[in-house]
Amino acid sequence: MKKEIHPQYHPVVFVDPSVGAEFITRSTMKSNETRDIDGVKHFVVRMEISSASHPFYTGKRKFVDTAGRVERFREKYKYKDVGGTNE
């Protein structure tokens, strides 16, 4: 293997502040903030969303009002639903 072509691999803690979840792992990412965990220096990387806060994984889905969007589209383009007749 060639030397010095691989990126540096560091201990990292990924933090999702929206739910307070922390994931301790290793990564090539760095940050200016560090934290000692069990005597090991970890870089702290903050995330906006993770599996702990994503609606797909938590089951807490938000209802999106698409009916209002469809009505606005029909009104804007004067779209009339013909009922699906095939003649």
N, C-alpha and C positions, 0 to 999 in steps of 0.2 A: 504494500500500500504506500501511496505517496504521503510524505509527511507535510504537515502544515497546510492542508487543503480543506480540512474539516472545521466547521465552526465550533467555538467553545461552548460546552454544555454545562449549565449552571443549575444549582437548586433554586427553584422558584415557587412562590406561593401566589396563586391566582385568587383575587378577592372580588366577590360580587357584592358591592355595598348595598344594593337594593334589598337583599335578603340576609346579608351578613354571612354568606357562605364563603368558605375558604377551601382551596384545592392545592395540596402540597404535591409537587412533582418536580421534574427536571425539564429544562427548556434552553433554547439558544437565546431567548429574550432576556433583556436586562432592563433595569430602571434605576433611577437615582435613589429610590427608597429601598431600604433593606430592613430585615427583621431577623433576629436570632431565634431559631426554633431548635430545641434540643442541642444547643451549642453549635449549630451550623448556620452560617450566614445565608439567608434566602433573599433574593430580589423579590419585591412586591410589585405585581402587575395587576392593576385594577381593570375590571371588565364591566361593561354596561349590562350584559345579559349572559347567563350561563344556563346549564341544565337545571339549576336550582330555581331559576326565576322565569325560564321560558315557558309560555303558555302550553306548548305542545307536550312538554314533560310534566308540568304540574297539573294539567287537566283544567286549569282555570282559563277558559277561553272567553274573549270579549265578543259580545254580539255586535255586528256591524250592520247598520241600517242600510241595506241595499235597495229596499223598496223606494225610499226617497230619491235615490240616485237614478233609478230606472224611470220614475215619474218625471224627474227633471229632464232626462234625456228625451223622453217622448214629447214633452211639452216644447223643448228647444227645437227639435227637428220635425215637429208636427207629425210624429209617427203614429200611425193607426194600426192596431193589431187586426189582421184580416181573418183570423180564426184558423189558419192553416189549411185552407181548401186547396186541393190539387186538381186543377182543371186544365 
